[in-house]
Amino acid sequence: MYELFIGNKNYSSWSLRPWVLMRECGIPFEERIMPFPEGGSYDTFRNFSPTGKVPCLKDGETVVWDSLGIAEYLAERHRRVWPEDAQARAWARCAAAEMHSGFTALRSACPMSCGIRVRPNPMTDALKQDIARISELWNEGLSRFGGPFLAGANFTAVDAFFAPVAFRVQSYGLQLGGQAMAYVARLLALPAMRSWYEAGLAETWREPDHEREAAEAGTLLQDLRAKPAA
């Protein structure tokens, strides 16, 4: 059986992608959660990941790192990972790659922290552009391929790659246009997303760098997480 190594569910947007993809596509795996260490040293992660980062997938002796690499590895073995329609599949791969390599302003200004609610700082032009592009991209996919997911009737890897954005929208009260907010609600209602969110709320680990990034993002309105371990 696959082993999927992930970081804290409250923080790790990159880990969420293959986790929610495998859960929603019915691909069995064993979860290996590795809380982020304090101090920014991830040397212990090198015990299972060649980059010292999460996520990382093990399939017997095969080690697959990076969320996009994992998605493509799974796609070679499971039909539901990408859309079956060729045009939808091409669009989905491009959109997922754009998310994988871009939207740096959104990542920086609104770091993922599932269990908090924040009034964000005034938006920079770069952040406004990222949000506008996500709205444009999501509305294009939903309209072109008929929904309810970005590339058609089924949840696929492109939805998994944007799943962390749904949590960011929830945490920071972001607003998107057209059909995008309904799509956010649809993602957040998925059984796998609810499971991830509930586990994130239950975590008592706190990693100082992630906490500092969230504090710098704006004014904390609520912290819904379980109290930190003593």
Secondary structure by P-SEA (a helix, b strand, c coil): cbbbbbccccccaaaaaaaaaaaaacbbbbbbbbcccccccccccccccccccccbbbccccccccaaaaaaaaaacccccccccaaaaaaaaaaaaaaaccaaaaaaaccccccbbbbcccccaaaaaaaaaaaaaaaaaaaaacccccccccccaaaaaaaaaaaaaaacccccccaaaaaaaaaaacaaaaaaaaaaaacccccaaaaaaaaacccccccccccccc
